[in-house]
């Protein structure tokens, strides 16, 4: 999957950046742990907020609950 420079990401793109499964990314978004909102039937992830999470390892660990394989 190619990465775009858009302000939002699909759940699949966010999962790829985080190094987690698509299902886990959907669950984290549903739980409010990933900055996401619905746009029609699609769930979108805020790229700047996700990048801020990736820059802060403690925040990433807190959100992902210590999941291994998180891209840094």
C-alpha positions as CSV (number, residue, x, y, z in Angstrom):
1,X,0.0,0.0,0.0
2,X,1.4,3.4,-0.8
3,X,1.5,6.2,1.7
4,X,-0.2,9.4,0.8
5,X,0.5,12.9,2.1
6,X,-3.1,13.6,2.9
7,X,-4.2,15.0,6.3
8,X,-6.1,11.7,6.9
9,X,-5.2,8.1,6.5
10,X,-7.3,5.0,6.0
11,X,-7.3,2.5,8.9
12,X,-5.2,0.2,6.7
13,X,-2.6,2.9,6.1
14,X,-2.5,3.7,9.9
15,X,-2.1,0.1,10.7
16,X,0.8,-0.2,8.3
17,X,2.5,2.8,9.9
18,X,2.0,1.4,13.4
19,X,3.0,-2.1,12.4
20,X,-0.2,-3.6,13.7
21,X,-3.0,-5.6,12.1
22,X,-6.0,-3.9,10.4
23,X,-8.3,-5.4,13.0
24,X,-6.3,-4.0,15.9
25,X,-6.3,-0.6,14.3
26,X,-10.1,-0.7,13.9
27,X,-10.4,-1.8,17.6
28,X,-8.2,1.0,18.8
29,X,-10.1,3.6,16.8
30,X,-13.4,2.3,18.1
31,X,-12.1,2.5,21.7
32,X,-11.0,6.1,21.0
33,X,-7.3,5.3,21.4
34,X,-6.6,6.4,17.8
35,X,-7.7,9.8,16.6
36,X,-10.4,8.7,14.1
37,X,-13.8,9.8,12.8
38,X,-16.3,8.5,10.3
39,X,-16.6,10.2,7.0
40,X,-19.7,8.6,5.5
41,X,-19.1,4.9,5.9
42,X,-15.3,5.3,6.0
43,X,-13.2,5.6,9.1
44,X,-10.4,8.1,8.8
45,X,-7.4,8.6,11.0
46,X,-5.8,12.0,11.6
47,X,-2.3,11.8,10.1
48,X,-0.7,14.6,12.3
49,X,-2.1,13.2,15.5
50,X,-0.9,9.7,14.5
51,X,2.5,11.0,13.7
52,X,2.6,12.7,17.1
53,X,1.8,9.3,18.7
54,X,4.7,7.7,16.8
55,X,7.1,10.4,17.9
56,X,6.4,9.7,21.6
57,X,7.3,6.1,22.4
58,X,5.6,6.3,25.9
59,X,2.3,7.5,24.3
60,X,2.5,4.8,21.6
61,X,3.1,2.1,24.3
62,X,0.2,3.4,26.3
63,X,-2.2,3.4,23.3
64,X,-1.0,0.0,22.0
65,X,-0.9,-1.6,25.5
66,X,2.7,-2.8,25.1
67,X,2.1,-4.5,21.7
68,X,5.4,-5.5,20.1
69,X,6.3,-4.6,16.5
70,X,5.2,-1.0,16.6
71,X,7.0,1.0,13.9
72,X,9.1,3.8,15.3
